[in-house]
Amino acid sequence: MTRPPTAGPRATAATAVLVTALVALLVLTVRTDGYVTDPAGLSWLYAACWALFAAAVWSLRRVPARHATALVLAGGVAVALTGLIAPPRTSTDSFRYAWDGRVQAAGISPYDHAPADTALLPYRDTWLFPTGKACGGPELAPVSDGVCTRINRPRVHTVYPPAGELYFLLVHALSPDGVRHKALQTGGAVLAVTTTLVLLRILRRRGDPRTAAYWAWCPAIAVEAVNNAHADVLAVLLSVLALGLTVRHRAWGGAVLGLAVAAKLLPAVLIPGALSGVRRARDAAATLLPAAAVLTALYVPYVLLSHSSVLGYLGGYADEEGYQDPSAGNRYALLRLLLPDSWAVPAVAAGMLAVSLYVIRRGDPERPWSGALLVTGTAFLLTTPGYSWYALLLIALVALDGRWEWLGVAAAGAAAYLTGRAAPDAGTAAYAVAALAVLCGWAVRRRHRRSRRTPDRTAVPGSRSPAGGTR
């Protein structure tokens, strides 16, 4: 985030007004139940939130440094709290989390039974398994005659890795009876604000604390991390900690990275970033071996206690989402505009390998999040995922690195998930615009770096610039 001359109290007041407006609009957005009935209208509300978010972070550039940190944190808390004012609006994933936590508390492996399995009848209640007329609502899956469930895909085993499952168990254990969806939403809010604090701590030493607002004030935090309570926010917190630790303590950074992967598999894409600039095998091993050890240690108890595969529905999910058969869905949408469908998967593999090797060889070991952003953002543009909460990781990396143009990829994921319900091609168009924004941002930054390195050939050697410095 480029810092222009500060404008003092007026800039602080203007930014505070914009954040307040953002919070008010997020309240309206979260209270609007239009995901099924009016996805287009809800998309416009969400787009307006993103516009206010952009205006607020732009205004923050002129806020004095002594006020910026407090403003980022206060705004982050307010944004997170907006997600608590309504039940989950655009996703049912948290209901599976609640069920997995309940099953584990009863001493049963979450990998052994699907929610619809009659062996788990004693653990059902009318919140997760409504009956009768209550089954007429949207987003409810039938289980048996007169019985339905809020849990999506109730006939398949869970897909979540072990650290995520332990988080679900912890939330269940700490929750009062009857709290229902509020428990996981509160957990999401705590994790989101904690992530802001960690970002601020890292950026005080290695960046500009103002860029933490890219995470703290982003509408996706209120919607996906808190209201929908996606476990990705846990993985994001661990990922940020891992990259921050990697700079000085590779073994600790690797261990926390293994924990992040065990919370949600997506942070595995951060490995090339964590290895930025590594030249010696022992330095790579110092990161990779602790990561593998932690991941293995978390899986082993579940392997020993489970009678079914701890991978659960992972393979079926990949098939369902079209990751193995590009022609089956909207995956690889940008590549498929240029290449035959059958070339998409090899092209993704080749592209990811090239970018990963570039980051490992040329990346800055003092800023591993910079390489991690490049690899993660490239993965999103190549695979064009249709779920907006995946981009929570990308948003946190933007906050660490400061290259705001990558936020367009996160917005594109929201368009693919929400707006795509009303306009099926919205996601592809949004990802195309996001890719163009990233290319433009790269070109502008590259030109700026070159101009700063190019000497002024018209200057007399040793002369003074108008500001008084030596040219």
C-alpha positions in Angstrom: 0.0 0.0 0.0 1.7 3.2 -1.2 1.7 5.9 1.5 1.0 9.4 0.4 1.5 12.4 2.7 -0.8 12.1 5.6 -3.8 14.4 6.0 -4.2 14.1 9.8 -7.5 14.0 11.6 -9.6 14.6 8.5 -8.3 11.4 6.8 -8.8 9.5 10.0 -12.4 10.7 10.3 -13.2 10.1 6.6 -11.9 6.5 6.8 -13.9 5.9 10.0 -17.0 7.1 8.3 -16.4 4.8 5.3 -15.8 1.8 7.6 -19.0 2.6 9.5 -20.9 2.7 6.2 -19.3 -0.6 5.3 -20.4 -2.2 8.6 -23.9 -0.9 8.2 -24.2 -2.3 4.7 -22.8 -5.6 5.8 -25.5 -5.8 8.4 -28.1 -5.4 5.7 -26.4 -7.9 3.5 -26.1 -10.6 6.2 -29.7 -10.1 7.2 -30.9 -10.5 3.6 -31.9 -14.1 2.9 -31.7 -13.9 -0.9 -29.3 -16.8 -1.7 -32.1 -19.0 -3.1 -34.8 -16.5 -3.9 -32.9 -13.5 -5.2 -29.2 -14.2 -5.9 -28.9 -11.3 -8.3 -30.2 -8.8 -5.7 -27.9 -10.2 -3.0 -25.0 -10.0 -5.5 -25.6 -6.3 -5.9 -25.5 -5.8 -2.1 -22.3 -7.8 -1.8 -20.8 -5.8 -4.7 -21.6 -2.5 -2.9 -19.9 -3.9 0.2 -16.8 -4.5 -1.8 -16.9 -1.0 -3.3 -17.1 0.5 0.2 -14.3 -1.7 1.3 -12.1 -0.5 -1.6 -12.9 3.1 -0.7 -12.1 2.6 2.9 -8.7 1.0 2.3 -7.9 3.7 -0.2 -8.7 6.4 2.3 -6.6 4.6 4.9 -3.5 5.4 2.9 -3.7 9.0 4.3 -4.3 8.1 7.9 -1.3 8.8 10.2 0.6 5.7 11.2 -0.1 6.3 14.9 -3.9 6.0 14.2 -3.9 3.4 11.5 -3.3 0.3 13.6 -6.1 1.1 16.1 -8.4 1.9 13.2 -7.6 -1.3 11.4 -8.2 -3.4 14.5 -11.4 -1.6 15.5 -12.8 -1.8 12.0 -11.9 -5.5 11.9 -13.7 -6.2 15.1 -16.8 -4.4 13.8 -16.8 -6.2 10.4 -16.4 -9.6 12.1 -19.3 -8.9 14.5 -21.7 -8.3 11.6 -21.5 -11.9 10.7 -23.1 -12.9 14.0 -26.4 -11.2 13.4 -28.1 -14.0 11.4 -27.9 -17.7 10.8 -25.6 -18.9 8.0 -27.0 -17.4 4.8 -25.1 -18.8 1.8 -23.5 -22.0 2.9 -24.6 -25.1 5.0 -21.0 -26.3 5.7 -21.1 -25.3 9.3 -23.9 -27.7 10.0 -21.6 -30.6 9.1 -18.9 -29.1 11.4 -21.4 -29.1 14.2 -22.4 -32.7 13.5 -18.8 -33.9 13.3 -18.1 -32.3 16.7 -21.1 -33.9 18.2 -20.2 -37.3 16.9 -16.7 -37.1 18.1 -17.9 -36.0 21.6 -19.7 -39.3 21.7 -16.5 -41.2 21.0 -17.2 -42.0 17.4 -14.9 -41.3 14.5 -16.4 -38.8 12.1 -14.9 -40.8 9.2 -16.9 -43.9 10.0 -20.5 -42.9 9.3 -22.4 -40.6 7.0 -24.9 -38.3 8.8 -27.8 -40.2 7.3 -26.5 -43.5 8.7 -29.2 -45.0 11.1 -26.4 -46.1 13.5 -26.2 -42.4 14.6 -30.0 -42.0 15.2 -29.4 -41.3 19.0 -27.4 -38.2 18.2 -30.0 -36.4 16.0 -32.0 -33.4 17.1 -34.6 -31.2 15.5 -32.1 -28.5 14.7 -29.9 -30.5 12.4 -32.6 -33.0 11.5 -35.9 -31.2 11.2 -39.1 -33.2 10.6 -42.6 -32.8 9.1 -43.5 -29.3 7.8 -40.1 -27.9 8.7 -38.6 -29.9 5.8 -40.3 -27.6 3.3 -37.6 -25.0 3.6 -34.8 -24.5 1.0 -31.3 -26.1 1.4 -32.6 -29.1 3.3 -31.7 -32.6 2.2 -34.1 -35.5 2.6 -33.0 -38.4 4.9 -36.0 -40.6 5.2 -39.8 -40.3 5.2 -40.7 -37.1 7.1 -37.1 -36.4 8.1 -34.6 -34.0 6.5 -31.3 -32.4 7.5 -29.5 -29.1 7.2 -26.3 -31.0 6.6 -25.3 -31.1 2.9 -24.3 -34.4 1.3 -25.7 -36.3 4.2 -25.1 -39.7 2.6 -21.3 -39.3 2.3 -18.6 -39.4 4.9 -16.9 -36.2 6.1 -14.1 -34.7 3.9 -12.4 -32.6 6.6 -8.8 -33.3 7.8 -7.9 -34.0 11.4 -7.0 -30.5 12.8 -10.3 -29.3 11.4 -12.1 -32.1 13.1 -10.3 -31.3 16.4 -11.5 -27.7 16.1 -15.1 -28.9 15.6 -14.8 -31.1 18.7 -13.3 -28.2 20.7 -16.2 -25.8 19.7 -18.7 -28.5 20.6 -17.1 -29.0 24.0 -17.0 -25.3 24.8 -20.6 -24.6 23.6 -23.5 -24.2 26.0 -26.6 -26.4 25.2 -28.9 -24.9 22.6 -26.4 -22.4 21.2 -26.7 -24.0 17.7 -25.0 -22.0 14.9 -23.8 -19.3 17.1 -20.9 -21.4 18.5 -19.1 -21.9 15.2 -19.9 -18.3 14.2 -18.3 -17.0 17.4 -15.3 -19.2 16.8 -15.0 -17.8 13.3 -15.1 -14.2 14.7 -12.4 -15.0 17.3 -10.2 -16.6 14.6 -10.7 -13.7 12.2 -9.8 -11.0 14.7 -6.8 -13.0 15.9 -5.6 -13.2 12.3 -5.8 -9.4 12.2 -3.7 -9.2 15.3 -1.1 -11.5 13.9 -1.0 -9.7 10.6 -0.4 -6.4 12.4 2.4 -7.9 14.5 4.2 -9.2 11.4 3.6 -6.0 9.4 5.0 -3.7 12.1 8.4 -5.2 11.4 8.2 -6.3 7.7 5.6 -4.1 6.0 3.0 -1.5 6.4 0.3 -2.2 9.1 -2.2 -0.5 7.0 -2.3 -3.4 4.6 -3.8 -5.6 7.4 -7.1 -3.8 6.5 -7.2 -5.9 3.3 -8.0 -8.8 5.6 -9.7 -7.1 8.5 -12.2 -5.1 6.5 -12.9 -7.4 3.6 -16.6 -8.3 3.2 -15.6 -11.9 2.8 -14.5 -12.0 6.4 -18.0 -11.1 7.7 -19.8 -13.4 5.2 -17.5 -16.5 4.9 -15.3 -16.5 8.0 -18.0 -15.5 10.5 -21.6 -15.8 9.2 -20.9 -19.1 7.3 -18.3 -20.0 9.9 -16.0 -21.8 7.3 -13.1 -23.7 8.9 -10.9 -22.0 6.3 -10.4 -19.2 8.8 -8.6 -21.5 11.1 -6.3 -22.6 8.3 -5.7 -19.0 7.4 -4.6 -18.1 10.9 -2.2 -21.0 11.0 -0.9 -20.2 7.6 -0.2 -16.6 8.5 1.6 -17.8 11.7 3.6 -20.3 9.7 4.8 -17.8 7.1 5.7 -15.3 9.8 7.7 -17.9 11.7 9.5 -19.3 8.6 11.5 -16.1 8.2 13.5 -16.8 11.4 12.5 -20.3 12.6 12.1 -22.7 9.7 11.3 -25.7 11.9 8.6 -23.9 13.8 7.2 -22.4 10.6 7.2 -25.8 9.0 5.4 -27.4 12.0 2.7 -24.8 12.0 2.3 -25.1 8.2 1.7 -28.8 8.7 -1.0 -27.9 11.2 -2.5 -25.5 8.7 -2.7 -28.3 6.1 -4.2 -30.6 8.7 -6.9 -27.9 9.2 -7.8 -27.5 5.5 -5.8 -29.1 2.8 -5.6 -25.9 0.7 -2.6 -24.4 2.6 -0.4 -27.1 1.0 -0.1 -24.6 -1.9 2.0 -22.4 0.4 4.9 -24.8 0.4 6.8 -23.2 -2.5 6.4 -19.8 -0.7 7.7 -21.2 2.5 10.8 -22.4 0.5 11.4 -19.1 -1.2 15.0 -18.6 -1.9 16.1 -21.9 -0.4 19.4 -23.1 -1.8 20.4 -25.9 0.5 18.7 -29.2 1.0 19.0 -29.0 4.8 17.1 -25.7 4.8 14.3 -27.2 2.8 14.2 -30.2 5.1 14.1 -27.9 8.1 10.7 -26.7 6.8 9.3 -29.9 5.1 10.1 -32.5 7.8 8.4 -30.8 10.7 5.4 -30.1 8.4 5.2 -33.8 7.5 5.7 -34.9 11.1 2.9 -32.7 12.4 0.5 -33.7 9.6 1.3 -37.4 10.2 0.9 -37.1 14.0 -2.5 -35.6 13.6 -3.7 -38.2 11.1 -2.4 -41.3 13.0 -5.0 -41.3 15.9 -7.9 -41.0 13.5 -6.4 -43.8 11.3 -6.2 -46.0 14.4 -9.7 -45.2 15.6 -11.5 -45.3 12.3 -12.8 -48.3 10.4 -13.2 -46.3 7.2 -10.8 -44.2 5.2 -9.8 -40.9 6.8 -9.9 -39.3 3.3 -13.6 -39.6 3.5 -15.4 -38.1 0.5 -12.3 -36.3 -0.8 -12.1 -38.2 -4.1 -15.8 -38.0 -4.7 -15.7 -34.2 -4.0 -12.9 -33.8 -6.6 -15.0 -35.6 -9.1 -18.1 -33.7 -8.2 -16.4 -30.4 -8.7 -14.9 -31.3 -12.1 -11.3 -31.2 -11.1 -10.6 -34.5 -12.8 -13.0 -34.0 -15.7 -12.9 -30.4 -16.9 -15.9 -30.8 -19.2 -18.1 -31.7 -16.2 -18.3 -28.2 -14.6 -16.8 -24.7 -14.6 -13.3 -25.6 -13.4 -10.3 -24.4 -15.4 -12.7 -21.8 -17.1 -10.0 -19.4 -18.3 -7.8 -22.2 -19.7 -10.8 -23.7 -21.5 -11.3 -20.4 -23.3 -7.9 -21.0 -24.9 -7.3 -24.7 -24.9 -9.2 -27.9 -25.5 -10.8 -29.3 -22.4 -8.5 -32.3 -22.4 -5.5 -30.1 -22.1 -6.7 -28.2 -19.0 -5.3 -30.5 -16.3 -1.9 -30.9 -17.9 -1.7 -27.1 -18.4 -2.5 -26.6 -14.7 0.2 -29.0 -13.7 2.7 -27.4 -15.9 1.8 -23.9 -14.9 1.9 -24.6 -11.2 5.2 -26.4 -11.5 6.8 -23.5 -13.4 5.5 -20.9 -10.9 6.5 -23.0 -7.9 10.1 -23.5 -9.2 10.4 -19.8 -9.9 9.3 -18.9 -6.4 11.6 -21.4 -4.8 14.6 -20.3 -6.9 13.9 -16.5 -7.1 11.7 -15.8 -4.1 12.7 -13.6 -1.2 13.3 -15.7 2.0 12.6 -12.5 4.1 9.1 -12.3 2.6 7.9 -15.9 2.0 4.3 -14.6 1.7 5.2 -12.8 -1.5 6.0 -16.1 -3.3 3.1 -17.8 -1.5 0.7 -15.1 -2.9 2.0 -15.7 -6.5 1.6 -19.5 -6.3 -1.8 -19.3 -4.5 -3.2 -16.7 -6.8 -2.0 -18.5 -9.9 -3.6 -21.7 -8.6 -6.9 -19.8 -8.3 -6.7 -18.3 -11.8 -5.9 -21.7 -13.3 -8.5 -23.7 -11.5 -11.2 -21.0 -11.1 -12.8 -22.5 -8.0 -16.5 -22.0 -7.5 -16.5 -21.6 -3.7 -15.9 -18.1 -2.4 -14.5 -19.1 1.0 -11.5 -20.7 -0.5 -10.2 -17.2 -1.2 -9.9 -16.4 2.5 -6.3 -17.7 2.3 -5.6 -15.4 -0.7 -7.0 -12.4 1.1 -4.7 -12.9 4.0 -1.7 -13.2 1.7 -2.6 -10.0 0.0 -2.7 -8.3 3.5 0.8 -9.6 4.1 2.3 -8.7 0.8 0.3 -5.6 -0.2 -0.3 -6.3 -3.8 -4.0 -5.3 -3.7 -4.7 -6.3 -7.3 -4.9 -9.9 -6.3 -8.1 -9.1 -4.3 -9.9 -9.2 -7.7 -9.4 -13.0 -7.7 -11.2 -13.3 -4.3 -14.1 -11.1 -5.7 -14.2 -13.4 -8.7 -14.7 -16.4 -6.5 -17.7 -14.6 -4.9 -19.1 -13.9 -8.3 -18.7 -17.5 -9.4 -20.5 -18.8 -6.2 -23.2 -16.3 -5.7 -23.8 -14.3 -9.0 -23.3 -17.5 -10.9 -26.7 -18.7 -9.6 -28.4 -15.9 -11.6 -25.9 -15.6 -14.5 -24.0 -18.9 -15.1 -21.1 -17.2 -17.0 -20.5 -14.5 -14.3 -17.7 -16.5 -12.7 -15.7 -16.9 -15.9 -16.1 -13.2 -16.8 -15.1 -12.2 -13.3 -12.0 -14.4 -13.3 -11.0 -13.0 -16.7 -11.3 -9.5 -15.4 -9.3 -10.5 -12.2 -6.6 -12.0 -14.4 -6.4 -8.8 -16.4 -6.1 -6.7 -13.3 -3.3 -8.9 -12.0 -1.4 -8.5 -15.3 -1.9 -4.8 -15.3 -0.7 -4.6 -11.7 2.4 -6.6 -12.5 3.2 -4.3 -15.5 2.7 -1.1 -13.5 4.9 -2.3 -10.7 7.6 -3.6 -13.0 7.6 -0.3 -14.9 7.8 1.6 -11.5 10.8 -0.5 -10.4 12.6 0.1 -13.6 12.0 3.8 -13.5 13.4 3.9 -10.0 16.6 2.1 -11.1 17.1 4.2 -14.2 19.4 7.2 -13.5 18.6 10.7 -14.7 21.1 11.2 -17.6 20.4 14.9 -17.7 21.6 15.6 -14.2 25.1 16.9 -13.6 27.1 14.4 -11.4 27.1 15.5 -7.8 24.3 18.1 -8.3 21.5 18.4 -5.8 17.9 17.6 -6.4 15.2 20.3 -5.6 14.5 18.4 -2.3 18.1 18.8 -1.3 19.3 15.2 -1.8 22.1 14.0 -4.0 20.9 12.7 -7.4 
